[in-house]
Amino acid sequence: MDTVSEKHLLSLAQLNRRPIMAIKHNWEQKRKEFQQRTKEQGFNIDIGLFASDEPFPLAVFTRSGSIFIISQPDHKKQRIINYFSIPKRSDDSKSVPAVFKTAIKQHVILDDSIHFQNGIVTSRVMYMKTSEIEDDPAESRTVTLSGQLSKHFKTLDEELLKQQINYINSLNTEELKDQYG
């Protein structure tokens, strides 16, 4: 994990009142799963630039540990986006739906945010992977990839919440006052 990502995760941990070690562990597990599952589904082309009108699907891992699985565009340039994030967040990401349909507003650049036509903006992109195989949307690998990640992330997220409960239980009363006001 690089310094920029670590600082971003620290701010997320503080904002969402989560133990930083649990957030880091969750992030690292999601990163590993993202790398493995994207490779399995043929998203094996690492890229630094993705044009908004590309006919291919895109898988993105952000510095905050969020993942966006973006389908190829339909005839109206709309894409189905599946979004995965740290559970129970209290920052702006909580308003992002798990699945939404919109267009990519501008080219996606590594280490920059994705801007969607509906106004949603992601945190900075850390990894981008695509595949140059155009899928039939009904049989799309993006659906399979999203399903696999969703199932695994549910387990990781439950583990993160358990770690938070154990962490809170381990604190004494004074520490709790300092940590949570």
C-alpha positions, 0 to 999 in steps of 0.5 A: 500500500502506498503512502497516499492510499494509507493517508486516505484510509486513515482519514476514512477510518477517522471519519467513519470511526473504524480501527485503522488496522481493520480498514487496512486489512479489509482494503488489502483483502479487497485489493487481492480479491479484485486482482484475482477475480478480474484476471479470472474473468479476462480483465487482464489488461492494465491501463492508465487511460480509458476513453469514455466511449470505449466499447469495452467493460472496465473494472476499477479499484480506488484508493479508498478500496471501493470497486466499480465494475462498469459494463460496456455501453449500450446503444445510448452510451449508458453503462451498468455500474456495480459499486462496492465499498467499506460497509456502514460508511458515514461519508458521501459514499453512502449515497452511491447506489450499489447498482446504477446506470449512467454514462462515463462523463469524461475519460478515466485516467489512472490516479484521477477520479471517475466522473459519471454523467449522473454526478457521481464522482469516485475517489482516485483510481488506483487500478484499472483493468479492461478486456478487449472482448465485447460481451453480450450484455445479457451474458456479460462477464461484468455480471459474473465478476460483480456477483463473485466480488459481492459474495466475497466482500460480504464476508470481508465486510462482516469480518470488518464489523466484527473487528470493530466490535472487538476493538470497541470492547477492548477499550476502557471507558476513558479510551472510548470517551477519547475515541468516540466523544 
